[in-house]
Amino acid sequence: MTAKTRSALLVAIAAFCWLGMAAAQDLHPSRRPSPMGMARITLDDTYVRVVYSRPYKRGRENIFGTEESEALVPYGKVWRTGANEGTEISVTGDVTIGGEKLSAGTYSLLSTPGEKTWKIHINSTLGLSGTGIFKDGKFTALDLPKTDVLVVEAPVGSLDEEIDQFTIALDGTDAGADLCLRWITTEVCVPVSAP
């Protein structure tokens, strides 16, 4: 084998190994099964941003429902409100969410779906993996009453057209904005305003 052939073979092997490692380590948000999403709006001088992951329906028939129906997101159980890492909301100034005051800062946003109303949890714990934290190889669920900054209830609405990918939106209104969670035909909106 000539030196030139040996060099070409080594380059080919190195390229093949690099491609294999790159594919195994591909964590880029745009290539995740539930890609990252962001909703944002400015209310007066206050910037509001929600960062979350957007799961698809993927042929699942039961997204929200009872545990007996084997729903993906059962009623009465805390949901990360998206996929992958915990959903986070940041506000640069004080706001009112669902009539409750929220001080400037960054928080986790979780929800507890129900058939007629949902609870929206704004929580002080950051860096969540779902509804808890992995530390030292062990998962610890959140102690919601202890770490919730505020909890508001919102009525469940219905959409005329199905939305295949979970979406959080900050829709402008005359009073500020509506923070809306939408998936399949379910819509839950909470008013957000700057003082």
NORSUL-V640691 format. One record per backbone hydrogen bond with DSSP energy under -0.5 kcal/mol. NH is the residue of the N-H (numbers start at 1). CO is the residue of the C=O. E is the energy in kcal/mol with one decimal. If there is no record, write none. Layout:
BEGIN
nh: (NH | NH)
co: (CO | CO)
e: (E | E)
END
This chain:
BEGIN
nh: (6 | 7 | 8 | 9 | 10 | 11 | 12 | 13 | 14 | 15 | 16 | 17 | 18 | 19 | 20 | 21 | 22 | 23 | 24 | 25 | 26 | 27 | 31 | 32 | 37 | 39 | 41 | 43 | 43 | 44 | 46 | 47 | 48 | 49 | 50 | 51 | 52 | 54 | 55 | 57 | 60 | 63 | 65 | 70 | 71 | 72 | 73 | 74 | 75 | 76 | 77 | 79 | 86 | 87 | 88 | 89 | 90 | 91 | 92 | 95 | 96 | 97 | 98 | 98 | 100 | 102 | 105 | 107 | 108 | 109 | 110 | 110 | 111 | 112 | 113 | 118 | 119 | 120 | 120 | 121 | 121 | 122 | 122 | 123 | 123 | 124 | 129 | 130 | 130 | 131 | 132 | 133 | 135 | 135 | 138 | 140 | 142 | 144 | 146 | 147 | 148 | 149 | 150 | 152 | 154 | 156 | 157 | 159 | 163 | 164 | 166 | 167 | 169 | 171 | 171 | 172 | 173 | 176 | 177 | 178 | 179 | 180 | 180 | 181 | 182 | 183 | 184 | 186 | 187 | 188 | 189 | 190 | 192 | 193 | 195)
co: (2 | 3 | 4 | 5 | 6 | 7 | 8 | 9 | 10 | 11 | 12 | 13 | 14 | 15 | 16 | 17 | 18 | 19 | 20 | 21 | 23 | 25 | 28 | 29 | 52 | 50 | 48 | 41 | 46 | 42 | 43 | 45 | 41 | 90 | 39 | 88 | 37 | 35 | 53 | 164 | 57 | 61 | 73 | 67 | 66 | 62 | 63 | 72 | 65 | 113 | 74 | 111 | 128 | 80 | 51 | 107 | 49 | 105 | 47 | 102 | 193 | 100 | 96 | 191 | 97 | 95 | 91 | 89 | 123 | 87 | 108 | 121 | 79 | 119 | 77 | 154 | 112 | 118 | 152 | 110 | 119 | 120 | 150 | 108 | 121 | 147 | 132 | 84 | 128 | 129 | 129 | 140 | 133 | 138 | 135 | 133 | 131 | 142 | 143 | 143 | 144 | 122 | 122 | 120 | 118 | 116 | 187 | 185 | 184 | 162 | 55 | 182 | 180 | 169 | 178 | 170 | 176 | 173 | 192 | 171 | 190 | 169 | 178 | 188 | 167 | 186 | 163 | 183 | 157 | 181 | 155 | 179 | 177 | 96 | 94)
e: (-2.7 | -2.4 | -2.2 | -2.5 | -2.4 | -2.3 | -2.2 | -2.5 | -2.7 | -2.5 | -2.4 | -2.6 | -2.6 | -2.5 | -2.1 | -2.5 | -2.8 | -2.4 | -2.0 | -1.8 | -1.0 | -1.3 | -2.1 | -1.1 | -3.3 | -2.3 | -2.2 | -0.5 | -3.5 | -0.6 | -2.7 | -0.5 | -3.1 | -2.5 | -3.0 | -2.6 | -2.2 | -3.0 | -0.7 | -1.6 | -1.9 | -0.8 | -1.3 | -2.0 | -1.6 | -2.5 | -3.6 | -0.6 | -2.7 | -3.1 | -1.5 | -3.7 | -2.3 | -1.0 | -2.4 | -2.7 | -3.0 | -2.7 | -1.9 | -2.6 | -3.0 | -3.2 | -0.5 | -3.0 | -2.0 | -3.3 | -2.3 | -2.9 | -2.7 | -2.8 | -0.5 | -2.4 | -2.2 | -2.5 | -0.6 | -2.8 | -2.0 | -0.5 | -3.3 | -2.8 | -0.6 | -0.5 | -2.8 | -3.0 | -0.6 | -2.7 | -3.2 | -0.6 | -0.6 | -0.7 | -0.6 | -2.4 | -0.6 | -2.8 | -1.5 | -2.7 | -2.4 | -1.1 | -0.7 | -2.0 | -2.4 | -3.4 | -1.6 | -2.0 | -2.4 | -2.6 | -3.8 | -2.6 | -2.1 | -0.6 | -2.8 | -2.7 | -2.5 | -0.6 | -2.3 | -0.5 | -2.1 | -0.6 | -2.4 | -2.4 | -3.3 | -2.9 | -0.8 | -3.0 | -2.9 | -2.1 | -2.7 | -2.6 | -1.9 | -2.3 | -0.6 | -2.1 | -3.4 | -2.1 | -0.7)
END
